[in-house]
Amino acid sequence: MPTVQKTFLLPCPERNLDAFRAFVTRAARLKPHGRVVVDISPVAARALHELPPGGSAWHEYAYYHASLCKFFPHPKLARHLPAPWVAANRKLLLDKAAVLREHGLEALFMAHEPNHLPESFFQEHPHLRGPRIDHPRRSRREEFALCVDLPEALEMYAWMMAELKRHAPGLSVFTFRTNDAGGGFCWAAAQYAGPNGPHHCQGRPVAERVRGFVEALHGGAEQGGG
């Protein structure tokens, strides 16, 4: 029987490039034993602009998690995020991707999706508002994610994934966590605020919702060259 190649998925929360390079140098020792895939998704700095006045325990937990929009925001979204912060996140990601290429390793992106977006975005695009995803007992401000049952929202996610893959061609694995710490699906039973979302998608089976989201991400990766 053929030997099954091992795959090593290595989280790496380093924001310092020199520390990341040292980690990759050690990780490269695993190459004789299988594929080595290293996380490049940590943001360069916490999203302090998301923190409500007076602080918020939920936001302090969620504001340092990665999301596609924090690196390659869709044009509809970009002007609602601090451009210098997005640029710093993107530069760190691309610098890390370059380090992995030097060592012949692959890249991993670990996201929280669908992520909460600024209220100013939803004021401009109210029809895209999806579920409330913050924790009512720990948050001082309500936060909402896109409704990914809408083709327009899926197009945004496909575009962002395509940009990520186009700029970081060594990306081979994308994972996401949902319904916790900044991400969430419409009408998910596990939402902290309880199942919620727009009425138009309330009766849609969750399997179709998740499948549509994953297929949009996959299609975006293909568009980006992967």
Secondary structure, DSSP 8 states (H G I E B T S, - for coil): -----EEEEE-----SHHHHHHHHHHHGGGGGGEEEEEE----SS--GGG--TT--HHHHHHTTS--GGGTS--HHHHTTS-HHHHHHHHHHHHHHHHHHHHHT-EEEEEEESSBEE-HHHHHH-GGGEEEE-S-TTT-SS--EEE-TTSHHHHHHHHHHHHHHHHH-TTEEEEEEE-SBTTB--TT-TT-TT-S---GGGTTS-HHHHHHHHHHHHHHHHHHTT-
